[in-house]
Amino acid sequence: MRNFKAARCALAMGMVGASLFAGGCASIVHNGNRSIEIATQPPGATASIRKTGGGVMDVVSVSKTPCIVSLDPKGGYFKGQSYTLRLELDGYKTTELELTPKMSGWYWGNLLFGGLIGMLAVDPATGAMWNIEPEKVDQKLRSGQSAMIKNKSGFMVVLESELTPAERMAMVRVN
């Protein structure tokens, strides 16, 4: 009977010890891509997202607002991925916003639950240690020059050499 109790206690302690070193805390809570909500005022803008510092080939998503996009937070081992969000709509100024990686608070849960393996291997390798902020974008777009001219609420100065023949014919002298 005494040996049975000792074996059961050793098994329980072994399971607790193994669970402390088996996985990453942040990986358990939110593994995989992060969802980012994007809305604009007015709606219908083209939202294109590319990896920060990347070129045209690094575009990861193109959608019309409002939309929800899924982005990978992992940029490398112990490195989060940044993105640039570009919002475009005819008649409005193009707006760019940075989506940046922020360390997840759950990563520090490894001190209690995930152990060294979770903290030094699992969460950094999977990218689970990172969140992308902001999680929700609600951007009011500013009117561009074409909207100002269309609404007849202003004027624009251009070089005559840059005008088409039709635009030259529509010119109005102001002095």
Buried (B, 14 or more C-beta within 10 A) or exposed (E): EEEEEEEEEEEEEEEEEEEBEBBBBBBBBBBEBBEBBBBBEEEEBBBBBBBBEEEEEEBBBEBEBBBEBEBBBBBEEEEBBBBBBBBBBEBBBEBEBEBBBEEBEBBBBBEEBBBEBBBBBBBBBBBBBBBBEBEEBEBEBEBBEEBBEEEEEEEEEEEEEEEEEEEEEEEEEEE
